[in-house]
Structure formats: structure tokens, C-alpha cells
Amino acid sequence: MLDRACFIGAHGSMEASRHIAEDRRVEALQSYGILDTPREEEFDAIVKVLSAICGTPISVINLIDRERQWFKAEVGLGVRETPLPASICAHAILQPDLFIVPDTLEDRRFADNPLVAGNPHLRFYAGALLETPDGLPLGTICVLDYKPRQLEDSHKALLRLMAQQIMKLFELRRVNARERRARKRAEVRAETTSTQLVDAAREAGLREQFIAVLGHDLRNPLASIRAGAELLQKGKGDAGETLRLMQGSVSRMSALIDDIMDFARGRLGSGIEIGRSDVQLAPVLRQVIDELRRIASARTIVAELRIDTPVHCDAARIGQLLSNLLANALTHGSSETPIHVTAHRADGWFELSVSNSGPPIPAAALERLFQPFFRGETRASQQGLGLGLYIAFEIARAHGGTLTATSSPEKTTFTFRMR
């Protein structure tokens, strides 16, 4: 643990320059409303995981304000805020991608830094940028050690992944704040007619359901990540298998956040955003299938992709649609039989389908399958926000296409079609 006093008077080191767009950068940071907020489980879990996997005593989610660095989450420091002069992260936000200092005593920028030359004798730093969608750096997710070292490629990839995850959480916070402001404006303008009161009651019920489901489902992967980190710290279990399960939890949490943000944008009236171009779609679909194969290694996914010409679509969104359909099949389909994915072009149409065996979906449930938060009586105990199929349906509609579902005792099939 560090005494806050050891950060004061750290002007002997080479202080970082200001970012070239410092005013816009700080304004962007403040727009997220994250500074000076309490500790939160989502962020604490990330630094614990990084510290355990990278084998470093310190891990920090660090935000660079105008005159200070502030820690949203930390392990191994014991402080939440320090002045900028001794900040290595202030240098990191001036560099692209990862910023790694294998030995601070061998780097003239940090050799006389009081935190390097004196207590706590920091010798190693590695940080990944936390960047806004338009490329403004807010800070870093970083790991530090008291001895020189190198960072493995897998740890570098994990740092990048966690940086993306943190920014998704930040963006979700900003979308939710925007939704609250829009709702408040609407409430001020609204007249209290009976119809509007009914609509308001319906919205209130939907928000309560959203909060309840979100709170439950994001805790599941966080609990899994925390448990995995504890196993690694204690040196128990199969490290490779533990890391695989933790990766699956991170991917699941990331997918949940993507769905939540898309849902929130839709509620704000902007709908699902797409940017269409002519793309070779098969590699995108194969990547999605391979990712889910790695996560659900005990399951069999059979793919037949016959797409020889470019498809005019938003490739990332079609990949998201397939990911949601496959995740649904893995959750609700029989584990004893393969899941089949087919994609082909014919007569000017593009068609993508996902089929699985298992209990059929009741007719009444089929009618509501693409509604937000709907999970059905037989699915209520399953994990998931009940947003995946809704988001897939909205992606299909944004492409001018259709997404349909058929279900029988033999199999359940979801089919996306578009011109």
C-alpha cells in the first residue's frame, strides 16, 4: 500500500506533456460522469482479474484529469487520487495502443521519479488506452510491479480486451444518463391524460424489469470472473481452464453490454445504426462461430457457408445477429446434438439460419419471441437479458430484411433473409 504523502513533491521526474487536444480530452472525460464516483463491483473485478492473471501486485483503472490522476478502481495502491507530476499514465495517454516500460530505471523519463527511485520502487509498467469512440484518451487500465519484467502476448491481449470492456461500461453509463435526461424532458412536457398515464405506467414497469434483469445477469459473469481470479491467486485448479472460463465470462458480459446499449439507443429513437458496404461476409461469420466454439468447447457447431460474392450489408451487425442467434441456440438447445449454421445466396436473396434440437417453443411464446426482455415461462431460469433476439430482429429490420422463427419437436430454426 502507498501513503498518499509519497506522491507529493514529485517534480524531479520528467513530467508528461499535455495532450494535443487537452481541452476536448478533459471535456470528454467529464461527459462520462465517472470522476469521483464510488467504487463499483464491475470495475473492481477487472483490476483483480488483471492483477491475478498478469501476476502483478498492482492494477489500476486510471483517469487523467486536468491536474490529477484519479483511480476508478485499484488493487495494491490503497489511494484513489494522486497529483500528475509522478504519473506514468500521463505519459501513456500520449502513446498509441499499449505503453510498456519493462524497467523504469532504464528509462530516462522515469529513472528519477520518486516512486521509482524511492518507495515503493516501481520498476515495471504496462497500460492500455481507454479511448473514446473518436480517439480521445481518457486514461489507462494498467498493471505495475516492483521488479523489471516482460509482458506475455496473452497478457497484452487481455489488457486491450479489458480496456475495450471498460469503455463499454463507460459508454453504457453515458447512454443511461442521456436516457434519463430525455425522459425527464418528456415528463416535463407531457400532459397527464389517461393515455399518457397508461404509457408512463408501462414505461415504469419496463424500466423496473430492465433494472432487475440487468442487475441479476451482469452479476453472474462478474461472480465467475471474481471466483476465477481467486483460484488463480491461490494457485488452485487448472490455470488454462480457469482462464478459458473467465474469457467466456468477459465475452458474455461484453455481449450483454452491447445489447443494452443498442436497446437504449432504440428507446431514444435512433434505432439500430448500420453502415452498409459490399463485403465478403463468410470470414466474419466464421470468426463469430469460432469464438463461440471456444467459449462452448463441449458443444458442436456445424457450419455450411456458401457465400461466394460480396454481400451489401453492415458486416459487424450481421456478425452480432449471428452471435445472438447462436448464443440463444447454445442456451436453449439440446447439448446432445449439433447446432447447424447455414448461409447462402440465391436469386438475389441472402439467407442465414441457425437450427438446434430440443424442446419446441410453445406457439404463444413464438408470438412474443422478438419482444424486449421476453424469456418465456420455460426460459425464465435461463441466463440472459431477453434482449438478444430483440436486437437480432432490429438488425434484420434495419437491413430491410426479416427474421423469423419456426419450432417443432424435431428442431427450432431462426432464419434471416434480405435482398
C-alpha positions as CSV (number, residue, x, y, z in Angstrom):
1,M,0.0,0.0,0.0
2,L,1.2,3.5,-0.8
3,D,1.0,6.5,1.5
4,R,-0.6,9.4,-0.3
5,A,2.2,11.7,1.0
6,C,4.7,9.9,-1.2
7,F,3.1,11.4,-4.3
8,I,3.6,14.9,-3.1
9,G,6.5,16.9,-4.5
10,A,7.2,14.5,-7.3
11,H,8.6,17.2,-9.6
12,G,12.1,15.8,-10.0
13,S,10.9,13.4,-12.8
14,M,10.3,14.3,-16.4
15,E,6.7,15.4,-16.3
16,A,4.5,14.4,-19.3
17,S,3.4,17.0,-21.8
18,R,-0.3,17.9,-22.2
19,H,-2.3,16.1,-24.8
20,I,-2.5,17.9,-28.2
21,A,-6.3,18.2,-27.7
22,E,-6.2,18.6,-23.9
23,D,-9.4,20.7,-23.6
24,R,-11.5,18.4,-25.7
25,R,-10.0,15.4,-23.9
26,V,-10.9,16.7,-20.5
27,E,-14.3,17.7,-21.6
28,A,-14.9,14.2,-23.0
29,L,-13.7,12.7,-19.7
30,Q,-16.1,14.8,-17.7
31,S,-19.0,14.0,-20.0
32,Y,-19.0,10.4,-18.8
33,G,-19.8,11.4,-15.2
34,I,-17.3,8.9,-13.8
35,L,-14.9,11.1,-11.8
36,D,-15.3,10.9,-8.0
37,T,-17.9,8.2,-8.2
38,P,-17.9,5.4,-5.5
39,R,-16.2,2.0,-6.1
40,E,-18.2,-0.4,-8.2
41,E,-18.1,-4.2,-8.5
42,E,-17.8,-4.2,-12.3
43,F,-14.6,-2.2,-12.2
44,D,-13.1,-3.8,-9.1
45,A,-13.5,-7.2,-10.7
46,I,-11.5,-6.1,-13.7
47,V,-8.4,-4.9,-11.8
48,K,-8.5,-8.0,-9.6
49,V,-8.6,-10.3,-12.7
50,L,-5.7,-8.4,-14.3
51,S,-3.5,-8.5,-11.2
52,A,-4.1,-12.2,-10.8
53,I,-3.6,-13.2,-14.4
54,C,-0.6,-10.9,-15.1
55,G,1.0,-11.8,-11.7
56,T,1.5,-8.1,-10.7
57,P,0.9,-6.7,-7.3
58,I,-0.8,-3.5,-8.7
59,S,-3.5,-2.9,-11.2
60,V,-5.4,0.3,-11.8
61,I,-8.1,1.9,-13.8
62,N,-6.7,5.3,-14.1
63,L,-8.3,8.5,-15.4
64,I,-6.2,11.6,-16.2
65,D,-8.0,14.8,-15.2
66,R,-6.5,18.2,-15.8
67,E,-4.5,18.4,-12.6
68,R,-4.7,14.9,-11.1
69,Q,-5.0,11.3,-11.9
70,W,-8.0,9.5,-10.3
71,F,-8.5,5.8,-9.9
72,K,-11.9,4.3,-10.6
73,A,-10.6,1.0,-9.3
74,E,-7.3,-0.2,-7.9
75,V,-5.6,-3.1,-6.2
76,G,-2.3,-2.8,-4.4
77,L,-2.3,1.0,-4.0
78,G,-4.8,2.0,-1.4
79,V,-5.4,5.5,-2.7
80,R,-8.0,6.9,-5.1
81,E,-6.2,10.1,-6.4
82,T,-2.7,11.5,-6.9
83,P,-1.2,14.6,-8.5
84,L,0.0,14.4,-12.1
85,P,3.8,15.0,-11.9
86,A,4.6,11.4,-10.8
87,S,2.1,9.8,-13.2
88,I,3.4,7.3,-15.6
89,C,-0.1,7.0,-17.1
90,A,0.1,10.7,-18.1
91,H,2.8,9.6,-20.5
92,A,0.8,6.6,-21.6
93,I,-2.1,8.6,-22.9
94,L,0.3,10.3,-25.3
95,Q,1.2,7.0,-27.0
96,P,-1.0,4.8,-29.3
97,D,-2.1,1.3,-28.2
98,L,-0.1,-0.2,-25.3
99,F,2.5,1.7,-23.3
100,I,5.1,-0.7,-21.7
101,V,8.1,0.2,-19.6
102,P,10.0,-3.0,-18.9
103,D,12.4,-1.3,-16.4
104,T,11.7,2.2,-15.2
105,L,15.3,2.7,-14.0
106,E,16.4,2.2,-17.6
107,D,14.0,4.9,-19.0
108,R,15.2,8.5,-18.6
109,R,11.6,9.7,-18.2
110,F,11.1,7.8,-15.0
111,A,14.6,6.9,-13.6
112,D,14.5,9.9,-11.1
113,N,10.7,9.6,-10.5
114,P,10.4,9.5,-6.6
115,L,8.1,6.4,-6.9
116,V,10.8,4.7,-8.9
117,A,14.0,5.9,-7.1
118,G,12.3,5.7,-3.7
119,N,9.3,4.0,-2.1
120,P,7.5,2.0,-3.4
121,H,10.3,1.4,-6.1
122,L,8.1,0.8,-9.1
123,R,10.1,-0.9,-11.8
124,F,7.5,-2.1,-14.4
125,Y,4.5,-0.5,-16.1
126,A,2.1,-1.7,-18.8
127,G,-1.1,0.2,-19.7
128,A,-3.7,0.0,-22.5
129,L,-5.5,3.2,-23.5
130,L,-9.1,4.0,-22.5
131,E,-10.2,5.9,-25.7
132,T,-13.5,7.5,-26.7
133,P,-15.0,6.4,-30.0
134,D,-13.4,9.5,-31.6
135,G,-10.0,8.6,-30.3
136,L,-9.6,10.9,-27.3
137,P,-7.6,9.2,-24.4
138,L,-9.2,9.3,-21.0
139,G,-6.7,7.2,-19.1
140,T,-5.5,3.6,-18.9
141,I,-6.0,0.2,-17.5
142,C,-2.6,-0.7,-16.3
143,V,-0.5,-3.2,-14.3
144,L,2.6,-2.3,-12.3
145,D,5.3,-4.3,-10.5
146,Y,8.2,-3.8,-8.1
147,K,10.6,-5.6,-10.4
148,P,11.6,-5.4,-14.1
149,R,9.7,-7.8,-16.3
150,Q,8.3,-8.5,-19.8
151,L,4.6,-8.9,-20.6
152,E,3.4,-12.0,-22.3
153,D,1.5,-11.7,-25.6
154,S,-1.6,-13.2,-24.0
155,H,-1.4,-10.6,-21.2
156,K,-1.1,-7.8,-23.8
157,A,-4.2,-9.1,-25.5
158,L,-6.0,-9.2,-22.1
159,L,-5.1,-5.6,-21.4
160,R,-6.5,-4.5,-24.7
161,L,-9.7,-6.5,-24.1
162,M,-10.2,-5.1,-20.7
163,A,-9.7,-1.6,-22.0
164,Q,-12.5,-2.2,-24.5
165,Q,-14.7,-3.6,-21.8
166,I,-14.2,-0.6,-19.5
167,M,-15.1,1.8,-22.3
168,K,-18.3,-0.2,-23.0
169,L,-19.2,0.2,-19.3
170,F,-18.4,4.0,-19.6
171,E,-20.5,4.3,-22.7
172,L,-23.4,2.5,-21.1
173,R,-23.2,4.9,-18.2
174,R,-23.4,7.8,-20.6
175,V,-26.3,6.3,-22.6
176,N,-28.2,5.7,-19.4
177,A,-27.7,9.3,-18.3
178,R,-28.8,10.6,-21.7
179,E,-32.0,8.4,-21.5
180,R,-32.7,9.8,-18.0
181,R,-32.4,13.4,-19.3
182,A,-34.7,12.6,-22.3
183,R,-37.3,11.0,-20.0
184,K,-37.2,14.0,-17.6
185,R,-37.7,16.4,-20.5
186,A,-40.6,14.3,-21.8
187,E,-42.2,14.2,-18.3
188,V,-42.0,18.0,-18.1
189,R,-43.7,18.4,-21.4
190,A,-46.3,15.7,-21.0
191,E,-49.9,16.4,-20.1
192,T,-51.4,13.9,-17.7
193,T,-54.1,12.4,-19.9
194,S,-55.3,8.9,-19.2
195,T,-53.5,7.5,-22.2
196,Q,-50.2,9.2,-21.2
197,L,-50.6,7.9,-17.7
198,V,-51.0,4.3,-19.0
199,D,-48.0,4.8,-21.2
200,A,-46.0,6.2,-18.3
201,A,-47.0,3.2,-16.1
202,R,-46.0,0.8,-18.9
203,E,-42.6,2.6,-19.2
204,A,-42.1,2.5,-15.4
205,G,-42.8,-1.2,-15.4
206,L,-40.4,-1.8,-18.3
207,R,-37.7,0.2,-16.6
208,E,-38.1,-1.8,-13.3
209,Q,-37.9,-5.1,-15.3
210,F,-34.8,-3.8,-17.1
211,I,-33.0,-2.9,-13.9
212,A,-33.9,-6.2,-12.2
213,V,-32.8,-8.3,-15.1
214,L,-29.7,-6.3,-15.7
215,G,-28.7,-6.4,-12.1
216,H,-29.1,-10.2,-12.0
217,D,-27.4,-11.1,-15.3
218,L,-24.4,-8.9,-15.0
219,R,-23.7,-10.2,-11.6
220,N,-23.4,-13.8,-12.9
221,P,-20.3,-13.2,-15.2
222,L,-18.8,-10.9,-12.6
223,A,-19.1,-13.5,-9.9
224,S,-17.5,-16.1,-12.3
225,I,-14.6,-13.7,-13.1
226,R,-14.1,-12.9,-9.4
227,A,-14.1,-16.7,-8.5
228,G,-11.6,-17.4,-11.2
229,A,-9.3,-14.6,-10.0
230,E,-9.4,-16.0,-6.5
231,L,-8.5,-19.5,-7.8
232,L,-5.5,-18.1,-9.8
233,Q,-4.3,-16.1,-6.8
234,K,-4.4,-19.2,-4.6
235,G,-2.7,-21.4,-7.3
236,K,-5.6,-23.8,-7.3
237,G,-7.2,-25.7,-10.2
238,D,-6.2,-25.9,-13.9
239,A,-5.0,-22.4,-14.8
240,G,-5.7,-22.9,-18.6
241,E,-9.3,-24.0,-17.9
242,T,-9.9,-21.2,-15.4
243,L,-8.7,-18.6,-17.9
244,R,-10.9,-20.1,-20.6
245,L,-13.9,-19.8,-18.3
246,M,-13.0,-16.3,-17.3
247,Q,-12.7,-15.4,-21.0
248,G,-16.1,-16.7,-21.6
249,S,-17.5,-14.6,-18.8
250,V,-15.8,-11.5,-20.2
251,S,-17.3,-12.2,-23.6
252,R,-20.7,-12.8,-22.2
253,M,-20.6,-9.6,-20.2
254,S,-19.4,-7.7,-23.3
255,A,-22.3,-9.1,-25.3
256,L,-24.8,-8.1,-22.6
257,I,-23.5,-4.5,-22.6
258,D,-23.7,-4.3,-26.4
259,D,-27.3,-5.4,-26.3
260,I,-28.1,-3.0,-23.5
261,M,-26.6,-0.1,-25.4
262,D,-28.4,-1.0,-28.6
263,F,-31.7,-1.3,-26.7
264,A,-31.1,2.1,-25.0
265,R,-30.4,3.8,-28.4
266,G,-33.6,2.3,-29.8
267,R,-35.6,3.6,-26.8
268,L,-34.1,7.1,-27.5
269,G,-35.4,6.9,-31.1
270,S,-32.2,6.5,-33.0
271,G,-32.8,2.8,-33.6
272,I,-30.1,0.3,-34.7
273,E,-27.4,2.1,-36.6
274,I,-25.9,0.4,-39.7
275,G,-23.4,1.3,-42.4
276,R,-23.7,-0.9,-45.4
277,S,-21.0,-1.8,-47.9
278,D,-20.1,-4.7,-50.2
279,V,-18.2,-7.2,-48.0
280,Q,-17.0,-10.8,-48.1
281,L,-19.2,-11.9,-45.3
282,A,-18.1,-15.5,-44.8
283,P,-14.9,-14.6,-42.8
284,V,-17.0,-12.5,-40.4
285,L,-19.4,-15.3,-39.8
286,R,-16.6,-17.9,-39.4
287,Q,-15.0,-15.7,-36.8
288,V,-18.2,-15.5,-34.8
289,I,-18.7,-19.2,-35.0
290,D,-15.1,-19.9,-33.9
291,E,-15.4,-17.5,-30.9
292,L,-18.5,-19.3,-29.6
293,R,-16.9,-22.7,-30.3
294,R,-14.0,-21.7,-28.0
295,I,-16.4,-20.5,-25.3
296,A,-18.7,-23.5,-25.5
297,S,-16.0,-26.1,-26.3
298,A,-18.2,-29.1,-25.2
299,R,-20.8,-28.2,-27.9
300,T,-20.7,-29.0,-31.6
301,I,-21.5,-26.3,-34.2
302,V,-21.7,-27.4,-37.8
303,A,-21.4,-24.6,-40.4
304,E,-22.2,-24.6,-44.1
305,L,-21.3,-21.2,-45.6
306,R,-21.9,-20.8,-49.3
307,I,-21.2,-17.1,-49.9
308,D,-19.0,-16.6,-53.0
309,T,-19.8,-13.0,-53.8
310,P,-19.9,-9.8,-51.7
311,V,-23.0,-9.0,-49.6
312,H,-24.2,-5.4,-49.3
313,C,-24.6,-5.2,-45.5
314,D,-23.2,-4.0,-42.2
315,A,-20.8,-6.9,-41.6
316,A,-20.3,-6.2,-37.9
317,R,-24.1,-6.0,-37.3
318,I,-24.7,-9.3,-39.2
319,G,-22.0,-10.8,-37.1
320,Q,-23.8,-9.5,-34.0
321,L,-27.1,-11.0,-35.3
322,L,-25.4,-14.4,-35.8
323,S,-23.8,-14.2,-32.4
324,N,-27.1,-13.6,-30.7
325,L,-28.8,-16.4,-32.6
326,L,-26.0,-18.8,-31.8
327,A,-25.9,-17.8,-28.1
328,N,-29.7,-18.5,-28.0
329,A,-29.2,-21.9,-29.5
330,L,-26.4,-22.8,-27.1
331,T,-28.5,-21.7,-24.1
332,H,-31.8,-23.4,-25.1
333,G,-30.9,-26.2,-27.5
334,S,-30.1,-29.8,-26.6
335,S,-26.5,-30.3,-25.6
336,E,-26.6,-33.8,-27.1
337,T,-27.0,-32.7,-30.8
338,P,-25.1,-30.3,-33.0
339,I,-26.2,-26.7,-33.8
340,H,-26.4,-26.1,-37.6
341,V,-25.5,-22.7,-39.2
342,T,-26.1,-22.2,-42.9
343,A,-25.7,-19.2,-45.1
344,H,-26.1,-18.8,-48.8
345,R,-27.1,-16.5,-51.7
346,A,-29.7,-17.4,-54.3
347,D,-31.9,-15.4,-56.7
348,G,-30.8,-12.1,-55.3
349,W,-31.5,-13.1,-51.6
350,F,-29.1,-13.6,-48.8
351,E,-30.2,-16.2,-46.2
352,L,-28.7,-17.1,-42.8
353,S,-30.2,-19.7,-40.5
354,V,-29.4,-21.3,-37.1
355,S,-31.1,-24.6,-36.1
356,N,-31.0,-26.6,-32.9
357,S,-32.9,-29.5,-31.5
358,G,-34.5,-29.5,-28.1
359,P,-37.9,-28.8,-26.6
360,P,-40.1,-26.9,-29.1
361,I,-41.0,-23.3,-28.4
362,P,-44.8,-23.0,-27.5
363,A,-46.9,-21.2,-30.1
364,A,-47.8,-18.5,-27.6
365,A,-44.2,-17.8,-26.9
366,L,-43.3,-17.7,-30.6
367,E,-45.6,-14.7,-31.0
368,R,-43.6,-12.7,-28.4
369,L,-40.2,-14.1,-29.1
370,F,-38.7,-10.9,-30.5
371,Q,-40.1,-8.5,-27.8
372,P,-37.5,-7.0,-25.4
373,F,-37.0,-8.8,-22.1
374,F,-39.2,-11.7,-23.2
375,R,-37.7,-15.0,-22.0
376,G,-40.8,-17.2,-21.7
377,E,-42.0,-19.4,-18.8
378,T,-39.7,-22.2,-19.8
379,R,-36.8,-19.9,-20.1
380,A,-37.2,-17.7,-17.1
381,S,-34.5,-19.6,-15.2
382,Q,-32.0,-19.2,-18.0
383,Q,-29.4,-16.6,-18.1
384,G,-29.8,-13.6,-20.4
385,L,-31.4,-10.2,-20.5
386,G,-34.0,-11.3,-23.1
387,L,-32.6,-8.7,-25.4
388,G,-30.6,-10.9,-27.8
389,L,-33.4,-11.9,-30.1
390,Y,-34.9,-8.5,-30.0
391,I,-31.6,-6.9,-31.1
392,A,-31.2,-9.5,-33.8
393,F,-34.8,-8.7,-35.1
394,E,-34.0,-5.0,-35.1
395,I,-30.7,-5.6,-37.0
396,A,-32.7,-7.6,-39.6
397,R,-35.3,-4.8,-39.9
398,A,-32.6,-2.1,-40.2
399,H,-31.3,-4.1,-43.3
400,G,-34.8,-4.2,-44.8
401,G,-34.9,-7.9,-44.1
402,T,-36.8,-10.3,-41.9
403,L,-36.0,-12.6,-39.0
404,T,-38.5,-15.5,-38.4
405,A,-38.6,-18.5,-36.1
406,T,-40.2,-21.9,-36.6
407,S,-40.2,-24.6,-33.9
408,S,-41.3,-28.3,-33.9
409,P,-40.4,-31.3,-31.8
410,E,-37.6,-32.1,-34.3
411,K,-35.9,-28.7,-34.3
412,T,-36.1,-24.9,-33.9
413,T,-34.9,-22.7,-36.7
414,F,-34.2,-18.9,-36.9
415,T,-34.0,-17.6,-40.4
416,F,-32.7,-14.1,-41.5
417,R,-33.4,-13.1,-45.1
418,M,-32.6,-9.9,-47.0
419,R,-32.0,-8.7,-50.6
